[in-house]
Amino acid sequence: MKMNDSIKARCIELAQHAVGLGQKRPYTRHGKRFYRPYRNYFATLLPCEPWEVMVGAGYAAMREYEREGRAAATFWLTREGLDWLGDQLGMHIYDESN
């Protein structure tokens, strides 16, 4: 799937939420911005087009399950996805496990 501007904007918004941007702020060192996430996941009912687009692009991975009788999934950003989000926001985003 190709990302049009509205899907891309929604993907960026959801990816930021998944890594906790908004709850915690990036920091600046030597004129460059960095962010160390304290989490990297987003749970939602399916279907969820923006996350499915990110999975298709290799920016995210997912685990499906059933919640209250409905299809649901937990998504997380891959290293490639963290790099993509960082490029969109002009910062380096660390992997939360490092």
Stockholm file with secondary structure:
# STOCKHOLM 1.0

chainA/1-98         MKMNDSIKARCIELAQHAVGLGQKRPYTRHGKRFYRPYRNYFATLLPCEPWEVMVGAGYAAMREYEREGRAAATFWLTREGLDWLGDQLGMHIYDESN
#=GR chainA/1-98 SS CCCCHHHHHHHHHHHHHHTTBTTBCCEEETTEEEECCSCCCEEEESCCHHHHHHHHHTSEEEEEEEETTEEEEEEEECHHHHHHHHHHHTSEECCTTC
#=GC SS_cons        CCCCHHHHHHHHHHHHHHTTBTTBCCEEETTEEEECCSCCCEEEESCCHHHHHHHHHTSEEEEEEEETTEEEEEEEECHHHHHHHHHHHTSEECCTTC
//
